[in-house]
Amino acid sequence: MKQEKKAGIITKVSGPLVVAKNMADVQMYDVVRVSDKLLFGEVIELRGDRASIQVYEETAGVGPGEPVYFTGEALSVELGPGLIESIFDGIQRPLDLIYKNAGDRIPLGIDVPRLDREKQWDFQPVAKTGNRVVPGDIIGTVQETPVVLHKIMVPHDVTGTLEWIHSGLAKITDVIARVKDDAGREREITMLQRWPVRRGRPYQQKIAPREPMVTGQRVIDTFFPIAIGGIAAIPGPFGSGKTVVQHQLAKWADADIIVYVGCGERGNEMTDVLNEFPRLHDPKTGEFLIKRTVLIANTSNMPVAAREASIYTGITIAEYYRDMGYRVAIMADSTSRWAEALREMSSRLEEMPGEEGYPAYLSSRLAEFYERAGFVKCLGSDERTGAISAIGAVSPPGGDTSEPVSQATLRIVKVFWGLSAALAYRRHFPAIDWLRSYSLYDENLREYFDEKVRKDWSKQVQTTMEILHQESQLEEIVRLVGIDSLEFQDRLTMECARSIREDFLHQIAFDPVDTYTSLEKQYGMLKAILTWYQLGQKGLKEHLNFSAIANMKVREQIGRMKYITEADFPEKFTEIMAAIESEYAQLMAGDEIDA
């Protein structure tokens, strides 16, 4: 970070907010270094020659009269080989490097390189001298990890003819190519790029999402799917399983790169992530999940202002890998604590508060973040596409989704996975409430599921949802007058709904088999339940005994389908379907008449 002459003088310190005078030469969102401790700060308001500075470190011991140093730069991240497997704080300081150098407490004012300047990478050119290159063109590659091929792209301000390109080992700061631009100037390209976090990286065109991001979580993929390049929210009260759902999505989602942002999370939860990801086997690659993951840890005991930056740091890194043509999934846990940081800084700035004290611009800031997701045609002369799927957890107080952060989020996102405290208390996980949740991608993705999985996928899902809604209505009657007042057809509907809930929707994240379910297996599990139900309804019309249908032996096999491995499932599914037909035929042949 370059440092210029002393310019500003501190006049007021209010927690993470510092006000300084003699600041007429700075611009909004410029980075400054506060006091002789060189605390990291960002200009967030200008009034005449006075600037309000958001400080990303503890300001204890800083007082009026101390200096403010200009840098002339916006808050930016460093982009290049070395991002994967790294653990950063909210302003992209590498926590593992700080720990090695300074112990388990982050010293005030510490300034370390965001990416390793000494490590050498094997740069392999893919462009040739004499080629005309434009912004976004891939000129070479680096094997960043065993599973991620890092693509070095032409910077956004460079267009011209490639005059020289390096081959072999190089540091990220070494020149690896020279381009003569259209003005005749020679431009040097390194593997290291910088990008301001508050400005989205450009692309050619945003494309409507058309494929599902398969997560292996049955309640999500079957009923409330998210598209590749889609945006989703997971609101829910304390203890309802938001973090576990996000961990499952990070582990199993159909994405090439994972960016996990722990924004204001409890330290022990973030510790679990940091300990688990390096040890977690990645079934897609055979390596560990950390080999395609970037972690940003900004826990609740870190300075509150850095929460605000962590979201932008994460989405900028995600955009960088998107531009290479990768599918990126970014998890933000949680946007409520990010919004609380906004509220605290807004109140210290003495801005007019909006609903529940949140700033009036809460909705627009949330939209700025989520709108940077999407499925896009990347810059460059080739036809590559990339995607960012953004999934944000929301922690409404008391689980009340009518509060401002939840409502502002719901106006933006297209998938709502509403978590229920009642389901969580009943130990039903994931505790996604199927009566409250929705997906606006459902219509677009229906055709994909019908073509790529089975032609009756949509019809089966619709039938299942109708059964669950019928159960909700019948429960009201049962609570009033008891289950004996229901007709046998309705009782069978409730029995089927129970099977859907317990045998299909309930999924154990820590079971090695049940933790992930392919689309084919999801279809098969639901098909077996519905086949039993439809034959049962037909049998009731033929006066079969309700108890005989409800207690069919095959139901135990249906209940244990979730524990059948993916390899064994096709054969076992065929056996179970045959057993349903056979047992039903036996009941019909036995001519058991309902008394």
Secondary structure as UniProt FT lines:
FT   STRAND          6..14
FT   TURN            15..16
FT   STRAND          17..21
FT   TURN            24..25
FT   TURN            28..29
FT   STRAND          30..34
FT   TURN            35..38
FT   STRAND          39..47
FT   TURN            48..49
FT   STRAND          50..55
FT   TURN            60..61
FT   TURN            64..65
FT   STRAND          67..74
FT   STRAND          76..79
FT   TURN            81..82
FT   TURN            84..85
FT   STRAND          87..88
FT   TURN            90..91
FT   HELIX           95..102
FT   TURN            108..109
FT   STRAND          121..125
FT   TURN            129..130
FT   STRAND          132..133
FT   TURN            135..136
FT   STRAND          138..145
FT   TURN            146..147
FT   STRAND          148..153
FT   TURN            156..157
FT   STRAND          160..165
FT   STRAND          168..170
FT   TURN            172..173
FT   STRAND          175..181
FT   TURN            182..183
FT   STRAND          186..190
FT   STRAND          193..196
FT   TURN            197..198
FT   STRAND          205..207
FT   HELIX           219..223
FT   TURN            228..229
FT   STRAND          231..235
FT   TURN            238..239
FT   HELIX           242..252
FT   STRAND          257..263
FT   HELIX           267..276
FT   TURN            277..279
FT   TURN            283..285
FT   HELIX           289..292
FT   STRAND          293..298
FT   TURN            300..301
FT   HELIX           305..323
FT   TURN            324..325
FT   STRAND          327..333
FT   HELIX           335..348
FT   TURN            349..350
FT   HELIX           355..357
FT   TURN            360..361
FT   HELIX           362..370
FT   TURN            371..372
FT   STRAND          374..377
FT   STRAND          385..394
FT   HELIX           397..399
FT   TURN            401..402
FT   HELIX           404..410
FT   TURN            411..412
FT   STRAND          415..416
FT   HELIX           421..425
FT   TURN            426..427
FT   TURN            434..436
FT   STRAND          438..439
FT   TURN            440..441
FT   HELIX           442..452
FT   TURN            455..456
FT   HELIX           457..481
FT   HELIX           483..485
FT   HELIX           488..499
FT   HELIX           500..505
FT   TURN            509..510
FT   TURN            512..515
FT   HELIX           519..541
FT   TURN            542..543
FT   HELIX           546..550
FT   HELIX           554..559
FT   HELIX           561..563
FT   TURN            566..568
FT   HELIX           569..590
//
